[in-house]
């Protein structure tokens, strides 16, 4: 049987106690961590891509994505309060649905964190290059500051290098953050609250300056691409992309093993950070739409173009030469909006704030990735050598460097929107599995203590699962296909390596009283 390996919650908690991290984070720190991980490229950069997909209708997209994320957060909160250990959705799935599906969730989380970090690197590059250009008049040539445009002819990928070859700034920031994490995470975590404050100040300044200048006519037509468009367009398609703007709240549950009183603080951190960010997002989106307009760019035939395709890149370049490029073409939408409404200095300061603060999001994504690696290696599903600690810096340097290299390569050659959509495919799968896990655990272990209970669980959890599935099906076709291809690679690794090396499969269970691994039962044959 391939679904016979289920690790009990008691075993998972015992493992965490035997190899636990120092518990030092309270509710406020968790909320700040969540805000720091959530507010990033999603709102600073993807606002333009969302406007290209839905026009002013992206306001509804933010609400839809926020709602799906909220019901998923309620499911996360119940499981995170019950299982306050590292590993996030991977750990929860292991306890409820078994090793194989847990592996698939962990494999999807690897896709989520690495590709999300790459997307933030690209977003950071756009703001830094825009800031340098508007303050000094200098800048890198386009072929060194942007990756190529990608398209598809049927199933065959096509690449256009006319507007960019490699995103050098994105590579540099990925390398710098990786180096910082190798040196030590405690120093990097200590500045997180400051960087969160910078992002909040920047977004608050944008809201305060833009709200008085809203124009009703800029909201018409409200739904230029409809509710359901083609290949990721429309309000729902924009919501599927905007979901990336909320990704990061699960980093709170990933940090559960380092949290004081996790039964109380994890739900507060999850829901608090999500609620604060949702309010900011809606106000910022209204500011962009109401001040400078956000109608999508169309081709010569009047068809709305996808925001990351070759046709869109060519059309934006053409409009830029004419001096009429709309905000949907901008790589720094918030800073550019302020410049267009006669606040150039504040616009540059917002660009500076993004340039300073976005690396903290990259840091959290790579940090979260290494923690997923750590837990999977601890269970024997990945080589335990990946979790080797550097003799001097005491950090998991091998997996950190490997993750940094992958992040840099993806950031160098892919646009931010495509990276965000690919990351979303992994995220939505993980959230879908969490919603299922909550319902299954209510049936299989109803008497277990639940410090936080998902309200109306038989309504909330199905809505979360269906919402995640619906958003996934409205991602662009390429992003949809990445998940099954990535999953197939993961299955090969599982059956050729992980299944035979699994601690659970070999009958090895960590016993904290003894401080070592001991066999609990005869080693079963490998199916």
PEVEN-V91582 format. One record per residue. N is the residue number from 1. RES is the residue in one letter. OMEGA is omega as a letter, one per 20 degrees, with the letter a starting at -180 (999 if undefined). BURIAL is b if it has 9 or more other C-alpha atoms within 8 Angstrom, else e. D_LAST is the distance of its C-alpha to the last C-alpha in Angstrom with 2 decimals. Layout:
BEGIN
N;RES;OMEGA;BURIAL;D_LAST  N;RES;OMEGA;BURIAL;D_LAST
END
This chain:
BEGIN
1;X;a;e;6.58  2;X;r;e;7.18  3;X;a;b;10.58  4;X;a;e;10.26  5;X;r;b;11.27  6;X;a;b;15.02  7;X;a;b;17.39  8;X;r;e;20.60  9;X;r;e;23.87  10;X;r;e;25.27  11;X;r;b;22.67  12;X;r;b;23.34  13;X;r;b;27.05  14;X;r;b;26.81  15;X;a;b;25.08  16;X;a;b;27.87  17;X;a;e;30.49  18;X;a;b;29.30  19;X;a;e;29.27  20;X;r;b;31.58  21;X;a;e;34.13  22;X;r;e;37.80  23;X;a;e;38.71  24;X;a;e;41.88  25;X;r;b;41.75  26;X;a;b;43.77  27;X;a;b;44.10  28;X;r;e;46.64  29;X;r;b;44.64  30;X;r;b;41.54  31;X;r;b;43.69  32;X;r;b;45.17  33;X;r;b;41.76  34;X;r;b;40.68  35;X;r;b;43.93  36;X;r;b;43.63  37;X;a;b;40.18  38;X;a;b;41.17  39;X;a;b;44.65  40;X;a;b;44.34  41;X;a;b;44.00  42;X;a;b;43.21  43;X;a;b;46.78  44;X;a;b;48.62  45;X;a;b;47.32  46;X;r;b;45.39  47;X;r;b;48.42  48;X;r;b;49.84  49;X;r;b;46.73  50;X;r;b;46.59  51;X;r;b;50.28  52;X;a;b;49.71  53;X;a;b;47.11  54;X;a;b;49.02  55;X;r;b;52.50  56;X;r;b;53.98  57;X;r;b;51.32  58;X;r;b;49.00  59;X;r;b;50.55  60;X;r;b;48.60  61;X;r;b;45.50  62;X;a;b;45.70  63;X;a;b;46.05  64;X;a;b;43.07  65;X;r;b;40.78  66;X;r;b;42.13  67;X;r;e;41.58  68;X;r;b;37.91  69;X;a;b;37.49  70;X;a;b;39.38  71;X;r;b;37.25  72;X;r;b;34.09  73;X;r;b;35.85  74;X;r;b;36.43  75;X;r;b;32.73  76;X;a;b;32.06  77;X;r;b;34.79  78;X;a;b;33.35  79;X;a;b;29.93  80;X;r;b;31.54  81;X;r;b;33.95  82;X;a;b;31.27  83;X;a;b;28.89  84;X;a;b;31.40  85;X;r;b;29.07  86;X;r;b;28.43  87;X;r;b;25.81  88;X;a;b;27.39  89;X;r;b;25.29  90;X;a;b;22.11  91;X;a;b;22.60  92;X;a;b;23.65  93;X;r;b;20.66  94;X;a;b;18.30  95;X;a;b;20.30  96;X;a;b;20.49  97;X;r;b;17.72  98;X;a;b;14.79  99;X;a;b;13.27  100;X;r;b;12.35  101;X;r;b;15.87  102;X;r;b;17.39  103;X;a;b;16.28  104;X;r;b;17.86  105;X;r;b;20.93  106;X;r;b;21.28  107;X;r;b;21.01  108;X;r;b;23.70  109;X;r;b;25.80  110;X;r;b;25.85  111;X;a;b;27.28  112;X;a;b;29.69  113;X;a;b;31.14  114;X;a;b;31.49  115;X;r;b;33.00  116;X;r;b;35.14  117;X;r;b;36.55  118;X;r;b;37.40  119;X;r;b;39.20  120;X;r;b;41.25  121;X;r;b;42.19  122;X;r;b;43.56  123;X;r;b;45.39  124;X;r;b;46.91  125;X;a;b;48.08  126;X;a;b;49.94  127;X;a;b;51.80  128;X;r;b;52.70  129;X;r;b;54.01  130;X;r;b;55.95  131;X;r;b;57.43  132;X;a;b;58.55  133;X;a;b;60.00  134;X;r;e;62.01  135;X;a;e;63.30  136;X;a;e;64.09  137;X;a;e;64.15  138;X;r;e;61.83  139;X;r;e;58.21  140;X;r;e;55.69  141;X;a;e;55.92  142;X;a;e;53.63  143;X;r;b;51.49  144;X;a;b;50.53  145;X;r;b;50.15  146;X;r;b;47.98  147;X;a;b;44.92  148;X;r;b;45.16  149;X;a;b;45.06  150;X;r;b;42.08  151;X;r;b;42.12  152;X;r;e;40.35  153;X;a;e;41.82  154;X;r;e;39.44  155;X;a;e;36.04  156;X;r;e;37.69  157;X;r;e;38.42  158;X;a;e;42.02  159;X;r;b;43.47  160;X;a;b;47.07  161;X;a;b;48.34  162;X;a;e;51.87  163;X;r;b;51.47  164;X;r;b;49.27  165;X;a;b;47.17  166;X;a;b;45.58  167;X;a;b;45.82  168;X;r;b;47.01  169;X;r;e;47.75  170;X;r;b;44.21  171;X;a;b;42.88  172;X;a;b;45.38  173;X;r;b;44.54  174;X;r;b;40.79  175;X;a;b;41.59  176;X;a;e;44.02  177;X;r;b;41.68  178;X;r;b;38.87  179;X;r;b;41.43  180;X;a;b;42.56  181;X;r;b;39.08  182;X;a;b;38.58  183;X;r;e;41.93  184;X;a;b;41.07  185;X;a;b;40.00  186;X;r;e;42.49  187;X;a;e;45.44  188;X;a;b;44.01  189;X;a;e;43.18  190;X;a;e;46.75  191;X;a;e;48.28  192;X;a;b;46.00  193;X;r;b;48.50  194;X;a;e;51.32  195;X;r;b;49.45  196;X;r;b;48.59  197;X;r;e;52.29  198;X;a;b;53.24  199;X;a;b;51.02  200;X;r;e;52.42  201;X;a;e;55.98  202;X;a;b;55.46  203;X;r;b;54.11  204;X;r;b;56.85  205;X;r;e;59.49  206;X;a;b;58.19  207;X;a;b;58.33  208;X;a;e;61.78  209;X;a;e;63.29  210;X;a;b;61.77  211;X;a;b;62.18  212;X;a;e;66.00  213;X;a;e;65.84  214;X;r;b;63.64  215;X;a;e;65.09  216;X;a;e;64.30  217;X;r;e;64.64  218;X;r;b;61.72  219;X;a;b;59.40  220;X;i;e;60.48  221;X;a;e;58.80  222;X;a;e;56.22  223;X;a;b;53.38  224;X;r;b;54.10  225;X;r;b;50.60  226;X;r;b;50.02  227;X;r;e;47.20  228;X;r;b;44.56  229;X;r;b;45.17  230;X;r;e;43.34  231;X;r;b;40.58  232;X;r;b;40.67  233;X;a;b;44.42  234;X;a;b;46.11  235;X;a;b;45.99  236;X;r;b;42.33  237;X;r;b;41.35  238;X;r;b;43.34  239;X;r;b;41.68  240;X;r;b;38.24  241;X;a;b;39.58  242;X;r;b;41.60  243;X;r;b;38.52  244;X;a;b;38.09  245;X;r;b;41.31  246;X;a;b;39.67  247;X;a;b;36.46  248;X;a;b;36.58  249;X;r;b;36.98  250;X;r;b;33.30  251;X;r;b;34.24  252;X;r;b;35.97  253;X;r;b;32.83  254;X;a;b;31.14  255;X;a;b;34.05  256;X;a;b;33.62  257;X;a;b;32.66  258;X;a;b;36.06  259;X;r;b;38.04  260;X;r;b;40.56  261;X;a;e;40.25  262;X;a;b;37.36  263;X;r;b;37.53  264;X;a;b;40.93  265;X;a;b;41.04  266;X;r;b;37.86  267;X;r;b;38.90  268;X;a;b;42.41  269;X;a;b;41.28  270;X;a;b;39.06  271;X;r;b;41.56  272;X;a;b;44.62  273;X;r;b;43.61  274;X;a;b;42.55  275;X;r;e;45.84  276;X;a;b;48.02  277;X;a;b;46.41  278;X;r;b;46.67  279;X;r;e;50.41  280;X;a;b;50.90  281;X;a;b;49.02  282;X;a;b;51.07  283;X;r;b;54.34  284;X;r;b;53.52  285;X;r;b;52.50  286;X;r;b;55.74  287;X;r;b;57.68  288;X;a;b;56.38  289;X;a;b;56.93  290;X;a;b;60.28  291;X;a;b;61.94  292;X;a;b;61.10  293;X;a;b;59.34  294;X;r;b;55.83  295;X;a;b;56.07  296;X;r;b;53.50  297;X;a;b;54.46  298;X;r;b;54.79  299;X;a;b;55.13  300;X;a;e;58.26  301;X;r;e;57.21  302;X;r;e;56.82  303;X;r;e;53.03  304;X;a;b;51.26  305;X;r;b;49.25  306;X;a;b;45.81  307;X;a;b;46.35  308;X;a;b;44.22  309;X;r;b;45.02  310;X;a;b;47.40  311;X;r;b;49.98  312;X;r;b;50.15  313;X;r;b;50.61  314;X;a;e;53.37  315;X;r;b;55.12  316;X;r;b;55.08  317;X;r;b;56.49  318;X;r;e;59.21  319;X;r;b;60.14  320;X;r;b;60.18  321;X;r;e;62.72  322;X;a;e;64.80  323;X;a;e;64.55  324;X;a;e;63.07  325;X;r;b;59.35  326;X;a;b;58.12  327;X;a;b;56.05  328;X;r;b;52.85  329;X;a;e;53.12  330;X;r;b;53.36  331;X;a;b;50.78  332;X;a;b;52.46  333;X;a;b;53.30  334;X;r;b;54.59  335;X;a;b;56.78  336;X;r;b;58.09  337;X;r;b;58.93  338;X;r;b;61.08  339;X;a;b;62.85  340;X;r;b;63.68  341;X;r;e;65.23  342;X;r;e;67.47  343;X;a;b;65.59  344;X;a;b;64.76  345;X;r;e;64.87  346;X;r;b;62.54  347;X;r;b;60.29  348;X;r;b;60.12  349;X;r;b;59.45  350;X;r;b;56.53  351;X;r;b;55.25  352;X;r;b;55.73  353;X;r;b;53.91  354;X;a;b;50.92  355;X;r;b;51.04  356;X;a;e;51.07  357;X;a;b;48.60  358;X;r;b;45.84  359;X;r;b;44.48  360;X;r;b;43.59  361;X;r;b;41.18  362;X;r;b;39.64  363;X;a;b;39.37  364;X;a;b;37.63  365;X;r;b;35.11  366;X;r;b;34.21  367;X;r;b;34.29  368;X;r;b;31.93  369;X;a;b;29.53  370;X;r;b;29.53  371;X;r;b;28.86  372;X;r;b;25.75  373;X;a;b;24.62  374;X;a;b;25.63  375;X;r;b;23.59  376;X;r;b;20.37  377;X;r;b;21.00  378;X;r;b;21.80  379;X;r;b;18.34  380;X;a;b;16.88  381;X;r;b;15.65  382;X;r;b;18.56  383;X;a;e;20.26  384;X;r;b;22.37  385;X;r;e;25.23  386;X;a;b;25.75  387;X;r;b;27.19  388;X;a;b;29.64  389;X;r;b;33.04  390;X;a;b;36.16  391;X;a;e;38.34  392;X;a;e;41.46  393;X;r;b;40.61  394;X;r;e;37.71  395;X;r;b;35.74  396;X;a;b;32.23  397;X;a;b;33.97  398;X;a;b;31.20  399;X;r;b;29.39  400;X;r;b;32.83  401;X;r;b;34.19  402;X;r;e;31.18  403;X;a;b;31.42  404;X;r;b;35.19  405;X;r;b;34.97  406;X;r;b;32.71  407;X;a;b;35.06  408;X;a;b;38.11  409;X;r;b;36.94  410;X;a;b;36.15  411;X;a;b;39.45  412;X;a;b;41.40  413;X;a;b;40.71  414;X;r;b;39.89  415;X;a;b;42.21  416;X;a;b;41.73  417;X;r;b;41.24  418;X;r;b;38.36  419;X;r;b;36.63  420;X;a;b;37.19  421;X;r;b;35.79  422;X;r;b;32.60  423;X;r;b;32.23  424;X;a;b;32.87  425;X;r;b;29.96  426;X;a;b;27.53  427;X;a;b;29.65  428;X;r;b;29.90  429;X;a;b;26.16  430;X;r;b;25.82  431;X;r;b;28.77  432;X;a;b;27.43  433;X;r;b;24.27  434;X;r;b;26.57  435;X;r;b;28.69  436;X;a;b;25.79  437;X;r;b;24.66  438;X;a;b;28.22  439;X;a;b;28.37  440;X;a;b;25.03  441;X;r;b;25.98  442;X;r;e;29.39  443;X;a;e;27.85  444;X;a;e;25.16  445;X;a;e;27.30  446;X;a;e;30.88  447;X;a;e;32.64  448;X;a;e;31.39  449;X;r;e;34.35  450;X;a;e;34.76  451;X;r;b;37.58  452;X;r;b;37.64  453;X;r;e;36.90  454;X;a;b;36.61  455;X;r;e;39.70  456;X;a;e;39.33  457;X;a;e;35.57  458;X;r;e;35.06  459;X;a;e;37.40  460;X;a;b;36.70  461;X;r;b;32.89  462;X;r;b;32.84  463;X;r;b;35.67  464;X;a;b;33.77  465;X;a;b;30.67  466;X;r;b;32.92  467;X;r;b;35.11  468;X;r;b;32.34  469;X;r;b;31.12  470;X;r;e;34.73  471;X;r;b;35.49  472;X;a;b;32.43  473;X;r;e;33.57  474;X;r;b;37.01  475;X;r;b;36.01  476;X;a;b;37.14  477;X;a;e;34.94  478;X;r;e;33.95  479;X;r;b;32.80  480;X;a;b;30.75  481;X;r;e;28.97  482;X;a;b;28.19  483;X;r;b;25.67  484;X;r;e;23.32  485;X;r;e;23.73  486;X;r;b;23.07  487;X;r;b;20.06  488;X;r;e;18.64  489;X;r;e;19.21  490;X;r;b;17.48  491;X;r;b;14.27  492;X;r;e;14.36  493;X;a;b;14.95  494;X;a;b;12.19  495;X;r;b;9.35  496;X;a;e;11.40  497;X;a;b;12.64  498;X;a;b;12.40  499;X;a;b;8.85  500;X;a;b;9.09  501;X;a;b;12.66  502;X;r;b;12.62  503;X;a;b;15.03  504;X;r;b;13.69  505;X;a;b;10.13  506;X;r;b;12.11  507;X;r;b;14.46  508;X;r;b;17.31  509;X;a;b;19.82  510;X;r;b;23.23  511;X;a;b;26.05  512;X;a;b;29.38  513;X;a;e;31.53  514;X;r;e;30.35  515;X;r;e;30.14  516;X;r;e;27.01  517;X;r;b;23.27  518;X;r;e;22.36  519;X;a;b;19.27  520;X;a;e;19.39  521;X;r;e;16.88  522;X;a;e;14.94  523;X;a;e;12.06  524;X;r;e;8.85  525;X;r;e;6.23  526;X;a;e;3.78  527;X;999;e;0.00
END
